[in-house]
Amino acid sequence: MKCVFCGGKVEPREVTFVYDEDGDYFFIENVPAEVCSQCGEKTFSPKVTDELIRLAKRKLKPARRVEVPVFDYAIQVIL
C-alpha cells in the first residue's frame, strides 16, 4: 500500500493518538495504524477511527497519568 500524500511505503504499526479539545489533552497508546515510512503520515481504519471517537467522548479512568512541561514559544524565543 502507498501513502495517499507522498506515495511512500505504508506499514502497520502501533502509535500514540493525541486528542485535544479546547486545551483538554489525552493520549491513547498502542493504536493500530498504517504509517508512511517516508513522511510519517498516520492512517487509521474506519473501525479504529470509530473506536477513537467513542473513547474521546467517554470519561474513562486513564491507565496512567504523565506530567508534561509546557513552553510558550513567544515568551521563550529571544529574537
N, CA, C, O and CB atoms as a CASP TS submission, in Angstrom:
PFRMAT TS
TARGET T0000
AUTHOR 0000-0000-0000
METHOD Language model
MODEL 1
PARENT N/A
ATOM      1  N   MET     1       0.843  -1.173   0.000  1.00  0.00           N
ATOM      2  CA  MET     1       0.000   0.000   0.000  1.00  0.00           C
ATOM      3  C   MET     1       0.893   1.243   0.000  1.00  0.00           C
ATOM      4  O   MET     1       1.984   1.235   0.570  1.00  0.00           O
ATOM      5  CB  MET     1      -0.962  -0.006   1.221  1.00  0.00           C
ATOM      6  N   LYS     2       0.413   2.312  -0.649  1.00  0.00           N
ATOM      7  CA  LYS     2       1.178   3.549  -0.740  1.00  0.00           C
ATOM      8  C   LYS     2       0.469   4.682  -0.010  1.00  0.00           C
ATOM      9  O   LYS     2      -0.758   4.713   0.087  1.00  0.00           O
ATOM     10  CB  LYS     2       1.411   3.926  -2.202  1.00  0.00           C
ATOM     11  N   CYS     3       1.267   5.607   0.496  1.00  0.00           N
ATOM     12  CA  CYS     3       0.755   6.782   1.190  1.00  0.00           C
ATOM     13  C   CYS     3      -0.023   7.655   0.199  1.00  0.00           C
ATOM     14  O   CYS     3       0.439   7.912  -0.913  1.00  0.00           O
ATOM     15  CB  CYS     3       1.917   7.588   1.847  1.00  0.00           C
ATOM     16  N   VAL     4      -1.192   8.099   0.610  1.00  0.00           N
ATOM     17  CA  VAL     4      -2.017   8.940  -0.266  1.00  0.00           C
ATOM     18  C   VAL     4      -1.450  10.355  -0.378  1.00  0.00           C
ATOM     19  O   VAL     4      -1.838  11.098  -1.280  1.00  0.00           O
ATOM     20  CB  VAL     4      -3.460   8.995   0.254  1.00  0.00           C
ATOM     21  N   PHE     5      -0.541  10.741   0.518  1.00  0.00           N
ATOM     22  CA  PHE     5       0.021  12.089   0.499  1.00  0.00           C
ATOM     23  C   PHE     5       1.313  12.178  -0.303  1.00  0.00           C
ATOM     24  O   PHE     5       1.479  13.093  -1.110  1.00  0.00           O
ATOM     25  CB  PHE     5       0.270  12.558   1.907  1.00  0.00           C
ATOM     26  N   CYS     6       2.245  11.218  -0.085  1.00  0.00           N
ATOM     27  CA  CYS     6       3.552  11.335  -0.734  1.00  0.00           C
ATOM     28  C   CYS     6       3.909  10.145  -1.620  1.00  0.00           C
ATOM     29  O   CYS     6       4.897  10.195  -2.352  1.00  0.00           O
ATOM     30  CB  CYS     6       4.612  11.504   0.307  1.00  0.00           C
ATOM     31  N   GLY     7       3.116   9.074  -1.562  1.00  0.00           N
ATOM     32  CA  GLY     7       3.398   7.889  -2.356  1.00  0.00           C
ATOM     33  C   GLY     7       4.390   6.939  -1.722  1.00  0.00           C
ATOM     34  O   GLY     7       4.757   5.934  -2.332  1.00  0.00           O
ATOM     35  N   GLY     8       4.835   7.234  -0.509  1.00  0.00           N
ATOM     36  CA  GLY     8       5.784   6.367   0.191  1.00  0.00           C
ATOM     37  C   GLY     8       5.155   5.047   0.620  1.00  0.00           C
ATOM     38  O   GLY     8       3.938   4.875   0.555  1.00  0.00           O
ATOM     39  N   LYS     9       5.999   4.123   1.057  1.00  0.00           N
ATOM     40  CA  LYS     9       5.538   2.811   1.506  1.00  0.00           C
ATOM     41  C   LYS     9       4.873   2.936   2.877  1.00  0.00           C
ATOM     42  O   LYS     9       5.401   3.589   3.777  1.00  0.00           O
ATOM     43  CB  LYS     9       6.718   1.803   1.562  1.00  0.00           C
ATOM     44  N   VAL    10       3.717   2.307   3.020  1.00  0.00           N
ATOM     45  CA  VAL    10       2.957   2.329   4.267  1.00  0.00           C
ATOM     46  C   VAL    10       3.100   0.977   4.946  1.00  0.00           C
ATOM     47  O   VAL    10       3.020  -0.068   4.301  1.00  0.00           O
ATOM     48  CB  VAL    10       1.457   2.667   4.010  1.00  0.00           C
ATOM     49  N   GLU    11       3.316   1.009   6.274  1.00  0.00           N
ATOM     50  CA  GLU    11       3.468  -0.232   7.029  1.00  0.00           C
ATOM     51  C   GLU    11       2.653  -0.176   8.313  1.00  0.00           C
ATOM     52  O   GLU    11       2.459   0.898   8.882  1.00  0.00           O
ATOM     53  CB  GLU    11       4.949  -0.494   7.349  1.00  0.00           C
ATOM     54  N   PRO    12       2.174  -1.331   8.770  1.00  0.00           N
ATOM     55  CA  PRO    12       1.386  -1.356  10.005  1.00  0.00           C
ATOM     56  C   PRO    12       2.283  -1.116  11.221  1.00  0.00           C
ATOM     57  O   PRO    12       3.384  -1.659  11.317  1.00  0.00           O
ATOM     58  CB  PRO    12       0.643  -2.705  10.146  1.00  0.00           C
ATOM     59  N   ARG    13       1.790  -0.295  12.142  1.00  0.00           N
ATOM     60  CA  ARG    13       2.490  -0.007  13.397  1.00  0.00           C
ATOM     61  C   ARG    13       1.464   0.315  14.470  1.00  0.00           C
ATOM     62  O   ARG    13       0.294   0.562  14.180  1.00  0.00           O
ATOM     63  CB  ARG    13       3.497   1.170  13.227  1.00  0.00           C
ATOM     64  N   GLU    14       1.920   0.306  15.700  1.00  0.00           N
ATOM     65  CA  GLU    14       1.107   0.797  16.800  1.00  0.00           C
ATOM     66  C   GLU    14       1.642   2.177  17.164  1.00  0.00           C
ATOM     67  O   GLU    14       2.847   2.359  17.341  1.00  0.00           O
ATOM     68  CB  GLU    14       1.137  -0.186  18.034  1.00  0.00           C
ATOM     69  N   VAL    15       0.736   3.148  17.275  1.00  0.00           N
ATOM     70  CA  VAL    15       1.120   4.540  17.516  1.00  0.00           C
ATOM     71  C   VAL    15       0.370   5.092  18.718  1.00  0.00           C
ATOM     72  O   VAL    15      -0.535   4.451  19.252  1.00  0.00           O
ATOM     73  CB  VAL    15       0.846   5.406  16.272  1.00  0.00           C
ATOM     74  N   THR    16       0.758   6.287  19.134  1.00  0.00           N
ATOM     75  CA  THR    16       0.041   7.003  20.178  1.00  0.00           C
ATOM     76  C   THR    16      -0.806   8.073  19.514  1.00  0.00           C
ATOM     77  O   THR    16      -0.291   8.914  18.777  1.00  0.00           O
ATOM     78  CB  THR    16       1.020   7.623  21.224  1.00  0.00           C
ATOM     79  N   PHE    17      -2.091   8.041  19.773  1.00  0.00           N
ATOM     80  CA  PHE    17      -3.036   9.007  19.228  1.00  0.00           C
ATOM     81  C   PHE    17      -3.182  10.139  20.245  1.00  0.00           C
ATOM     82  O   PHE    17      -3.430   9.887  21.424  1.00  0.00           O
ATOM     83  CB  PHE    17      -4.425   8.337  18.908  1.00  0.00           C
ATOM     84  N   VAL    18      -3.031  11.380  19.794  1.00  0.00           N
ATOM     85  CA  VAL    18      -3.144  12.549  20.662  1.00  0.00           C
ATOM     86  C   VAL    18      -4.453  13.258  20.353  1.00  0.00           C
ATOM     87  O   VAL    18      -4.753  13.557  19.197  1.00  0.00           O
ATOM     88  CB  VAL    18      -1.931  13.512  20.476  1.00  0.00           C
ATOM     89  N   TYR    19      -5.224  13.523  21.394  1.00  0.00           N
ATOM     90  CA  TYR    19      -6.523  14.181  21.241  1.00  0.00           C
ATOM     91  C   TYR    19      -6.514  15.491  22.011  1.00  0.00           C
ATOM     92  O   TYR    19      -6.090  15.533  23.166  1.00  0.00           O
ATOM     93  CB  TYR    19      -7.677  13.263  21.732  1.00  0.00           C
ATOM     94  N   ASP    20      -6.977  16.555  21.380  1.00  0.00           N
ATOM     95  CA  ASP    20      -7.046  17.871  22.015  1.00  0.00           C
ATOM     96  C   ASP    20      -8.397  18.489  21.704  1.00  0.00           C
ATOM     97  O   ASP    20      -8.771  18.664  20.544  1.00  0.00           O
ATOM     98  CB  ASP    20      -5.889  18.796  21.532  1.00  0.00           C
ATOM     99  N   GLU    21      -9.113  18.813  22.757  1.00  0.00           N
ATOM    100  CA  GLU    21     -10.382  19.529  22.588  1.00  0.00           C
ATOM    101  C   GLU    21     -10.400  20.671  23.577  1.00  0.00           C
ATOM    102  O   GLU    21     -10.525  20.460  24.784  1.00  0.00           O
ATOM    103  CB  GLU    21     -11.618  18.585  22.795  1.00  0.00           C
ATOM    104  N   ASP    22     -10.277  21.872  23.067  1.00  0.00           N
ATOM    105  CA  ASP    22     -10.282  23.084  23.893  1.00  0.00           C
ATOM    106  C   ASP    22      -9.238  23.039  25.007  1.00  0.00           C
ATOM    107  O   ASP    22      -9.520  23.418  26.144  1.00  0.00           O
ATOM    108  CB  ASP    22     -11.659  23.292  24.498  1.00  0.00           C
ATOM    109  N   GLY    23      -8.034  22.574  24.677  1.00  0.00           N
ATOM    110  CA  GLY    23      -6.960  22.522  25.661  1.00  0.00           C
ATOM    111  C   GLY    23      -7.015  21.340  26.603  1.00  0.00           C
ATOM    112  O   GLY    23      -6.179  21.231  27.499  1.00  0.00           O
ATOM    113  N   ASP    24      -7.975  20.453  26.424  1.00  0.00           N
ATOM    114  CA  ASP    24      -8.089  19.234  27.225  1.00  0.00           C
ATOM    115  C   ASP    24      -7.456  18.111  26.418  1.00  0.00           C
ATOM    116  O   ASP    24      -8.048  17.629  25.453  1.00  0.00           O
ATOM    117  CB  ASP    24      -9.594  18.906  27.592  1.00  0.00           C
ATOM    118  N   TYR    25      -6.256  17.692  26.806  1.00  0.00           N
ATOM    119  CA  TYR    25      -5.494  16.703  26.053  1.00  0.00           C
ATOM    120  C   TYR    25      -5.591  15.326  26.682  1.00  0.00           C
ATOM    121  O   TYR    25      -5.674  15.185  27.902  1.00  0.00           O
ATOM    122  CB  TYR    25      -4.043  17.122  25.953  1.00  0.00           C
ATOM    123  N   PHE    26      -5.578  14.315  25.826  1.00  0.00           N
ATOM    124  CA  PHE    26      -5.301  12.971  26.308  1.00  0.00           C
ATOM    125  C   PHE    26      -4.680  12.150  25.199  1.00  0.00           C
ATOM    126  O   PHE    26      -4.801  12.469  24.016  1.00  0.00           O
ATOM    127  CB  PHE    26      -6.578  12.297  26.827  1.00  0.00           C
ATOM    128  N   PHE    27      -4.014  11.089  25.608  1.00  0.00           N
ATOM    129  CA  PHE    27      -3.279  10.227  24.695  1.00  0.00           C
ATOM    130  C   PHE    27      -3.863   8.823  24.763  1.00  0.00           C
ATOM    131  O   PHE    27      -4.244   8.347  25.832  1.00  0.00           O
ATOM    132  CB  PHE    27      -1.764  10.215  25.034  1.00  0.00           C
ATOM    133  N   ILE    28      -3.927   8.176  23.623  1.00  0.00           N
ATOM    134  CA  ILE    28      -4.335   6.772  23.575  1.00  0.00           C
ATOM    135  C   ILE    28      -3.165   6.013  22.955  1.00  0.00           C
ATOM    136  O   ILE    28      -2.821   6.226  21.792  1.00  0.00           O
ATOM    137  CB  ILE    28      -5.687   6.564  22.745  1.00  0.00           C
ATOM    138  N   GLU    29      -2.559   5.129  23.742  1.00  0.00           N
ATOM    139  CA  GLU    29      -1.381   4.388  23.288  1.00  0.00           C
ATOM    140  C   GLU    29      -1.769   3.093  22.597  1.00  0.00           C
ATOM    141  O   GLU    29      -2.878   2.586  22.764  1.00  0.00           O
ATOM    142  CB  GLU    29      -0.458   4.090  24.458  1.00  0.00           C
ATOM    143  N   ASN    30      -0.835   2.569  21.819  1.00  0.00           N
ATOM    144  CA  ASN    30      -0.951   1.256  21.167  1.00  0.00           C
ATOM    145  C   ASN    30      -2.119   1.175  20.190  1.00  0.00           C
ATOM    146  O   ASN    30      -2.818   0.163  20.128  1.00  0.00           O
ATOM    147  CB  ASN    30      -1.103   0.176  22.213  1.00  0.00           C
ATOM    148  N   VAL    31      -2.323   2.241  19.431  1.00  0.00           N
ATOM    149  CA  VAL    31      -3.408   2.289  18.449  1.00  0.00           C
ATOM    150  C   VAL    31      -2.891   1.742  17.121  1.00  0.00           C
ATOM    151  O   VAL    31      -1.879   2.227  16.616  1.00  0.00           O
ATOM    152  CB  VAL    31      -3.955   3.748  18.278  1.00  0.00           C
ATOM    153  N   PRO    32      -3.561   0.742  16.541  1.00  0.00           N
ATOM    154  CA  PRO    32      -3.119   0.218  15.246  1.00  0.00           C
ATOM    155  C   PRO    32      -3.329   1.259  14.140  1.00  0.00           C
ATOM    156  O   PRO    32      -4.389   1.877  14.037  1.00  0.00           O
ATOM    157  CB  PRO    32      -3.877  -1.085  14.904  1.00  0.00           C
ATOM    158  N   ALA    33      -2.292   1.433  13.320  1.00  0.00           N
ATOM    159  CA  ALA    33      -2.351   2.423  12.240  1.00  0.00           C
ATOM    160  C   ALA    33      -1.490   1.946  11.081  1.00  0.00           C
ATOM    161  O   ALA    33      -0.669   1.039  11.226  1.00  0.00           O
ATOM    162  CB  ALA    33      -1.881   3.824  12.732  1.00  0.00           C
ATOM    163  N   GLU    34      -1.691   2.567   9.943  1.00  0.00           N
ATOM    164  CA  GLU    34      -0.811   2.411   8.800  1.00  0.00           C
ATOM    165  C   GLU    34       0.028   3.685   8.773  1.00  0.00           C
ATOM    166  O   GLU    34      -0.522   4.785   8.724  1.00  0.00           O
ATOM    167  CB  GLU    34      -1.615   2.177   7.435  1.00  0.00           C
ATOM    168  N   VAL    35       1.366   3.548   8.804  1.00  0.00           N
ATOM    169  CA  VAL    35       2.247   4.706   8.899  1.00  0.00           C
ATOM    170  C   VAL    35       3.183   4.737   7.695  1.00  0.00           C
ATOM    171  O   VAL    35       3.798   3.730   7.344  1.00  0.00           O
ATOM    172  CB  VAL    35       3.056   4.675  10.221  1.00  0.00           C
ATOM    173  N   CYS    36       3.281   5.903   7.071  1.00  0.00           N
ATOM    174  CA  CYS    36       4.164   6.075   5.917  1.00  0.00           C
ATOM    175  C   CYS    36       5.606   6.138   6.402  1.00  0.00           C
ATOM    176  O   CYS    36       5.933   6.922   7.292  1.00  0.00           O
ATOM    177  CB  CYS    36       3.795   7.357   5.111  1.00  0.00           C
ATOM    178  N   SER    37       6.465   5.311   5.816  1.00  0.00           N
ATOM    179  CA  SER    37       7.872   5.290   6.200  1.00  0.00           C
ATOM    180  C   SER    37       8.620   6.503   5.651  1.00  0.00           C
ATOM    181  O   SER    37       9.737   6.791   6.080  1.00  0.00           O
ATOM    182  CB  SER    37       8.531   4.004   5.711  1.00  0.00           C
ATOM    183  N   GLN    38       8.012   7.209   4.712  1.00  0.00           N
ATOM    184  CA  GLN    38       8.669   8.375   4.115  1.00  0.00           C
ATOM    185  C   GLN    38       8.287   9.680   4.816  1.00  0.00           C
ATOM    186  O   GLN    38       9.166  10.442   5.220  1.00  0.00           O
ATOM    187  CB  GLN    38       8.318   8.467   2.639  1.00  0.00           C
ATOM    188  N   CYS    39       6.987   9.945   4.966  1.00  0.00           N
ATOM    189  CA  CYS    39       6.554  11.232   5.538  1.00  0.00           C
ATOM    190  C   CYS    39       5.977  11.108   6.947  1.00  0.00           C
ATOM    191  O   CYS    39       5.775  12.121   7.617  1.00  0.00           O
ATOM    192  CB  CYS    39       5.522  11.867   4.638  1.00  0.00           C
ATOM    193  N   GLY    40       5.705   9.877   7.411  1.00  0.00           N
ATOM    194  CA  GLY    40       5.210   9.673   8.769  1.00  0.00           C
ATOM    195  C   GLY    40       3.703   9.827   8.933  1.00  0.00           C
ATOM    196  O   GLY    40       3.188   9.710  10.046  1.00  0.00           O
ATOM    197  N   GLU    41       2.993  10.086   7.843  1.00  0.00           N
ATOM    198  CA  GLU    41       1.532  10.239   7.917  1.00  0.00           C
ATOM    199  C   GLU    41       0.909   8.970   8.482  1.00  0.00           C
ATOM    200  O   GLU    41       1.268   7.862   8.084  1.00  0.00           O
ATOM    201  CB  GLU    41       0.932  10.559   6.518  1.00  0.00           C
ATOM    202  N   LYS    42      -0.035   9.139   9.420  1.00  0.00           N
ATOM    203  CA  LYS    42      -0.727   8.002  10.040  1.00  0.00           C
ATOM    204  C   LYS    42      -2.140   7.914   9.480  1.00  0.00           C
ATOM    205  O   LYS    42      -2.834   8.923   9.357  1.00  0.00           O
ATOM    206  CB  LYS    42      -0.759   8.141  11.596  1.00  0.00           C
ATOM    207  N   THR    43      -2.557   6.708   9.144  1.00  0.00           N
ATOM    208  CA  THR    43      -3.910   6.459   8.662  1.00  0.00           C
ATOM    209  C   THR    43      -4.528   5.372   9.536  1.00  0.00           C
ATOM    210  O   THR    43      -3.894   4.359   9.830  1.00  0.00           O
ATOM    211  CB  THR    43      -3.913   6.042   7.147  1.00  0.00           C
ATOM    212  N   PHE    44      -5.781   5.602   9.948  1.00  0.00           N
ATOM    213  CA  PHE    44      -6.489   4.647  10.794  1.00  0.00           C
ATOM    214  C   PHE    44      -7.636   4.033  10.012  1.00  0.00           C
ATOM    215  O   PHE    44      -8.262   4.695   9.183  1.00  0.00           O
ATOM    216  CB  PHE    44      -7.009   5.324  12.083  1.00  0.00           C
ATOM    217  N   SER    45      -7.908   2.764  10.280  1.00  0.00           N
ATOM    218  CA  SER    45      -9.034   2.097   9.624  1.00  0.00           C
ATOM    219  C   SER    45     -10.338   2.721  10.123  1.00  0.00           C
ATOM    220  O   SER    45     -10.357   3.342  11.186  1.00  0.00           O
ATOM    221  CB  SER    45      -9.014   0.555   9.897  1.00  0.00           C
ATOM    222  N   PRO    46     -11.423   2.562   9.368  1.00  0.00           N
ATOM    223  CA  PRO    46     -12.715   3.073   9.840  1.00  0.00           C
ATOM    224  C   PRO    46     -13.103   2.515  11.214  1.00  0.00           C
ATOM    225  O   PRO    46     -13.653   3.242  12.042  1.00  0.00           O
ATOM    226  CB  PRO    46     -13.803   2.735   8.829  1.00  0.00           C
ATOM    227  N   LYS    47     -12.822   1.241  11.460  1.00  0.00           N
ATOM    228  CA  LYS    47     -13.161   0.627  12.750  1.00  0.00           C
ATOM    229  C   LYS    47     -12.376   1.289  13.885  1.00  0.00           C
ATOM    230  O   LYS    47     -12.943   1.607  14.930  1.00  0.00           O
ATOM    231  CB  LYS    47     -12.875  -0.894  12.719  1.00  0.00           C
ATOM    232  N   VAL    48     -11.076   1.495  13.680  1.00  0.00           N
ATOM    233  CA  VAL    48     -10.244   2.132  14.701  1.00  0.00           C
ATOM    234  C   VAL    48     -10.686   3.577  14.906  1.00  0.00           C
ATOM    235  O   VAL    48     -10.753   4.048  16.041  1.00  0.00           O
ATOM    236  CB  VAL    48      -8.749   2.075  14.306  1.00  0.00           C
ATOM    237  N   THR    49     -10.985   4.277  13.828  1.00  0.00           N
ATOM    238  CA  THR    49     -11.449   5.663  13.921  1.00  0.00           C
ATOM    239  C   THR    49     -12.728   5.749  14.744  1.00  0.00           C
ATOM    240  O   THR    49     -12.855   6.622  15.603  1.00  0.00           O
ATOM    241  CB  THR    49     -11.680   6.251  12.519  1.00  0.00           C
ATOM    242  N   ASP    50     -13.663   4.866  14.493  1.00  0.00           N
ATOM    243  CA  ASP    50     -14.914   4.842  15.261  1.00  0.00           C
ATOM    244  C   ASP    50     -14.642   4.621  16.748  1.00  0.00           C
ATOM    245  O   ASP    50     -15.269   5.253  17.598  1.00  0.00           O
ATOM    246  CB  ASP    50     -15.850   3.742  14.728  1.00  0.00           C
ATOM    247  N   GLU    51     -13.711   3.729  17.056  1.00  0.00           N
ATOM    248  CA  GLU    51     -13.377   3.448  18.454  1.00  0.00           C
ATOM    249  C   GLU    51     -12.675   4.646  19.105  1.00  0.00           C
ATOM    250  O   GLU    51     -12.930   4.947  20.271  1.00  0.00           O
ATOM    251  CB  GLU    51     -12.484   2.196  18.547  1.00  0.00           C
ATOM    252  N   LEU    52     -11.803   5.325  18.371  1.00  0.00           N
ATOM    253  CA  LEU    52     -11.141   6.521  18.901  1.00  0.00           C
ATOM    254  C   LEU    52     -12.163   7.608  19.229  1.00  0.00           C
ATOM    255  O   LEU    52     -12.055   8.268  20.263  1.00  0.00           O
ATOM    256  CB  LEU    52     -10.107   7.056  17.893  1.00  0.00           C
ATOM    257  N   ILE    53     -13.139   7.794  18.370  1.00  0.00           N
ATOM    258  CA  ILE    53     -14.200   8.774  18.616  1.00  0.00           C
ATOM    259  C   ILE    53     -15.003   8.382  19.851  1.00  0.00           C
ATOM    260  O   ILE    53     -15.327   9.230  20.683  1.00  0.00           O
ATOM    261  CB  ILE    53     -15.130   8.894  17.387  1.00  0.00           C
ATOM    262  N   ARG    54     -15.322   7.099  19.966  1.00  0.00           N
ATOM    263  CA  ARG    54     -16.065   6.614  21.132  1.00  0.00           C
ATOM    264  C   ARG    54     -15.279   6.866  22.416  1.00  0.00           C
ATOM    265  O   ARG    54     -15.842   7.316  23.413  1.00  0.00           O
ATOM    266  CB  ARG    54     -16.379   5.112  20.988  1.00  0.00           C
ATOM    267  N   LEU    55     -13.979   6.576  22.392  1.00  0.00           N
ATOM    268  CA  LEU    55     -13.140   6.789  23.576  1.00  0.00           C
ATOM    269  C   LEU    55     -13.027   8.273  23.920  1.00  0.00           C
ATOM    270  O   LEU    55     -13.003   8.638  25.095  1.00  0.00           O
ATOM    271  CB  LEU    55     -11.743   6.197  23.351  1.00  0.00           C
ATOM    272  N   ALA    56     -12.957   9.125  22.906  1.00  0.00           N
ATOM    273  CA  ALA    56     -12.828  10.569  23.135  1.00  0.00           C
ATOM    274  C   ALA    56     -14.062  11.142  23.816  1.00  0.00           C
ATOM    275  O   ALA    56     -13.960  12.127  24.548  1.00  0.00           O
ATOM    276  CB  ALA    56     -12.583  11.296  21.816  1.00  0.00           C
ATOM    277  N   LYS    57     -15.212  10.549  23.590  1.00  0.00           N
ATOM    278  CA  LYS    57     -16.459  11.058  24.162  1.00  0.00           C
ATOM    279  C   LYS    57     -16.728  10.546  25.573  1.00  0.00           C
ATOM    280  O   LYS    57     -17.573  11.096  26.279  1.00  0.00           O
ATOM    281  CB  LYS    57     -17.611  10.688  23.273  1.00  0.00           C
ATOM    282  N   ARG    58     -16.016   9.497  25.991  1.00  0.00           N
ATOM    283  CA  ARG    58     -16.254   8.906  27.304  1.00  0.00           C
ATOM    284  C   ARG    58     -15.256   9.410  28.315  1.00  0.00           C
ATOM    285  O   ARG    58     -14.107   9.693  27.976  1.00  0.00           O
ATOM    286  CB  ARG    58     -16.195   7.394  27.230  1.00  0.00           C
ATOM    287  N   LYS    59     -15.678   9.521  29.525  1.00  0.00           N
ATOM    288  CA  LYS    59     -14.786   9.886  30.624  1.00  0.00           C
ATOM    289  C   LYS    59     -14.333   8.599  31.303  1.00  0.00           C
ATOM    290  O   LYS    59     -14.958   8.125  32.252  1.00  0.00           O
ATOM    291  CB  LYS    59     -15.492  10.852  31.647  1.00  0.00           C
ATOM    292  N   LEU    60     -13.241   8.047  30.801  1.00  0.00           N
ATOM    293  CA  LEU    60     -12.718   6.796  31.334  1.00  0.00           C
ATOM    294  C   LEU    60     -11.580   7.059  32.303  1.00  0.00           C
ATOM    295  O   LEU    60     -10.949   8.115  32.261  1.00  0.00           O
ATOM    296  CB  LEU    60     -12.249   5.885  30.203  1.00  0.00           C
ATOM    297  N   LYS    61     -11.322   6.107  33.166  1.00  0.00           N
ATOM    298  CA  LYS    61     -10.186   6.197  34.064  1.00  0.00           C
ATOM    299  C   LYS    61      -8.931   5.885  33.246  1.00  0.00           C
ATOM    300  O   LYS    61      -8.848   4.823  32.629  1.00  0.00           O
ATOM    301  CB  LYS    61     -10.340   5.218  35.288  1.00  0.00           C
ATOM    302  N   PRO    62      -7.954   6.797  33.233  1.00  0.00           N
ATOM    303  CA  PRO    62      -6.755   6.556  32.435  1.00  0.00           C
ATOM    304  C   PRO    62      -5.895   5.427  33.001  1.00  0.00           C
ATOM    305  O   PRO    62      -5.920   5.155  34.202  1.00  0.00           O
ATOM    306  CB  PRO    62      -5.933   7.824  32.343  1.00  0.00           C
ATOM    307  N   ALA    63      -5.140   4.780  32.124  1.00  0.00           N
ATOM    308  CA  ALA    63      -4.223   3.721  32.546  1.00  0.00           C
ATOM    309  C   ALA    63      -3.097   4.302  33.393  1.00  0.00           C
ATOM    310  O   ALA    63      -2.587   3.640  34.297  1.00  0.00           O
ATOM    311  CB  ALA    63      -3.647   2.982  31.322  1.00  0.00           C
ATOM    312  N   ARG    64      -2.711   5.544  33.096  1.00  0.00           N
ATOM    313  CA  ARG    64      -1.692   6.245  33.864  1.00  0.00           C
ATOM    314  C   ARG    64      -1.756   7.727  33.531  1.00  0.00           C
ATOM    315  O   ARG    64      -2.403   8.119  32.559  1.00  0.00           O
ATOM    316  CB  ARG    64      -0.279   5.672  33.576  1.00  0.00           C
ATOM    317  N   ARG    65      -1.095   8.546  34.322  1.00  0.00           N
ATOM    318  CA  ARG    65      -1.020   9.990  34.084  1.00  0.00           C
ATOM    319  C   ARG    65       0.448  10.384  33.942  1.00  0.00           C
ATOM    320  O   ARG    65       1.324   9.782  34.562  1.00  0.00           O
ATOM    321  CB  ARG    65      -1.706  10.794  35.244  1.00  0.00           C
ATOM    322  N   VAL    66       0.707  11.400  33.119  1.00  0.00           N
ATOM    323  CA  VAL    66       2.060  11.919  32.961  1.00  0.00           C
ATOM    324  C   VAL    66       2.030  13.436  33.142  1.00  0.00           C
ATOM    325  O   VAL    66       1.031  14.093  32.849  1.00  0.00           O
ATOM    326  CB  VAL    66       2.650  11.533  31.567  1.00  0.00           C
ATOM    327  N   GLU    67       3.126  13.965  33.621  1.00  0.00           N
ATOM    328  CA  GLU    67       3.262  15.412  33.748  1.00  0.00           C
ATOM    329  C   GLU    67       4.157  15.885  32.611  1.00  0.00           C
ATOM    330  O   GLU    67       5.233  15.330  32.393  1.00  0.00           O
ATOM    331  CB  GLU    67       3.850  15.821  35.152  1.00  0.00           C
ATOM    332  N   VAL    68       3.717  16.902  31.892  1.00  0.00           N
ATOM    333  CA  VAL    68       4.433  17.378  30.717  1.00  0.00           C
ATOM    334  C   VAL    68       4.740  18.862  30.868  1.00  0.00           C
ATOM    335  O   VAL    68       3.831  19.655  31.114  1.00  0.00           O
ATOM    336  CB  VAL    68       3.615  17.118  29.435  1.00  0.00           C
ATOM    337  N   PRO    69       6.013  19.253  30.724  1.00  0.00           N
ATOM    338  CA  PRO    69       6.312  20.681  30.769  1.00  0.00           C
ATOM    339  C   PRO    69       5.775  21.365  29.513  1.00  0.00           C
ATOM    340  O   PRO    69       5.812  20.795  28.423  1.00  0.00           O
ATOM    341  CB  PRO    69       7.835  20.917  30.907  1.00  0.00           C
ATOM    342  N   VAL    70       5.282  22.578  29.672  1.00  0.00           N
ATOM    343  CA  VAL    70       4.732  23.338  28.549  1.00  0.00           C
ATOM    344  C   VAL    70       5.503  24.644  28.429  1.00  0.00           C
ATOM    345  O   VAL    70       5.662  25.375  29.406  1.00  0.00           O
ATOM    346  CB  VAL    70       3.202  23.608  28.736  1.00  0.00           C
ATOM    347  N   PHE    71       5.978  24.927  27.229  1.00  0.00           N
ATOM    348  CA  PHE    71       6.720  26.152  26.961  1.00  0.00           C
ATOM    349  C   PHE    71       5.927  27.006  25.982  1.00  0.00           C
ATOM    350  O   PHE    71       5.217  26.486  25.122  1.00  0.00           O
ATOM    351  CB  PHE    71       8.136  25.840  26.404  1.00  0.00           C
ATOM    352  N   ASP    72       6.055  28.312  26.121  1.00  0.00           N
ATOM    353  CA  ASP    72       5.404  29.249  25.205  1.00  0.00           C
ATOM    354  C   ASP    72       6.467  29.800  24.273  1.00  0.00           C
ATOM    355  O   ASP    72       7.359  30.523  24.715  1.00  0.00           O
ATOM    356  CB  ASP    72       4.673  30.404  25.977  1.00  0.00           C
ATOM    357  N   TYR    73       6.389  29.476  23.014  1.00  0.00           N
ATOM    358  CA  TYR    73       7.367  29.887  22.025  1.00  0.00           C
ATOM    359  C   TYR    73       7.553  31.404  22.020  1.00  0.00           C
ATOM    360  O   TYR    73       8.682  31.889  21.950  1.00  0.00           O
ATOM    361  CB  TYR    73       6.950  29.405  20.647  1.00  0.00           C
ATOM    362  N   ALA    74       6.453  32.154  22.094  1.00  0.00           N
ATOM    363  CA  ALA    74       6.514  33.616  22.041  1.00  0.00           C
ATOM    364  C   ALA    74       7.284  34.200  23.218  1.00  0.00           C
ATOM    365  O   ALA    74       7.883  35.268  23.090  1.00  0.00           O
ATOM    366  CB  ALA    74       5.112  34.197  22.009  1.00  0.00           C
ATOM    367  N   ILE    75       7.280  33.529  24.345  1.00  0.00           N
ATOM    368  CA  ILE    75       7.980  34.015  25.528  1.00  0.00           C
ATOM    369  C   ILE    75       9.412  33.494  25.578  1.00  0.00           C
ATOM    370  O   ILE    75      10.320  34.214  25.993  1.00  0.00           O
ATOM    371  CB  ILE    75       7.229  33.605  26.791  1.00  0.00           C
ATOM    372  N   GLN    76       9.620  32.246  25.159  1.00  0.00           N
ATOM    373  CA  GLN    76      10.923  31.587  25.308  1.00  0.00           C
ATOM    374  C   GLN    76      11.958  32.005  24.264  1.00  0.00           C
ATOM    375  O   GLN    76      13.155  32.016  24.553  1.00  0.00           O
ATOM    376  CB  GLN    76      10.739  30.105  25.243  1.00  0.00           C
ATOM    377  N   VAL    77      11.515  32.344  23.069  1.00  0.00           N
ATOM    378  CA  VAL    77      12.449  32.630  21.979  1.00  0.00           C
ATOM    379  C   VAL    77      12.892  34.091  22.043  1.00  0.00           C
ATOM    380  O   VAL    77      12.074  35.011  22.054  1.00  0.00           O
ATOM    381  CB  VAL    77      11.801  32.319  20.603  1.00  0.00           C
ATOM    382  N   ILE    78      14.200  34.271  22.086  1.00  0.00           N
ATOM    383  CA  ILE    78      14.753  35.616  22.086  1.00  0.00           C
ATOM    384  C   ILE    78      15.184  35.920  20.657  1.00  0.00           C
ATOM    385  O   ILE    78      16.038  35.234  20.096  1.00  0.00           O
ATOM    386  CB  ILE    78      15.955  35.755  23.099  1.00  0.00           C
ATOM    387  N   LEU    79      14.601  36.926  20.089  1.00  0.00           N
ATOM    388  CA  LEU    79      14.914  37.276  18.701  1.00  0.00           C
ATOM    389  C   LEU    79      16.079  38.226  18.604  1.00  0.00           C
ATOM    390  O   LEU    79      16.467  38.617  17.503  1.00  0.00           O
ATOM    391  CB  LEU    79      13.713  37.886  18.028  1.00  0.00           C
TER
END
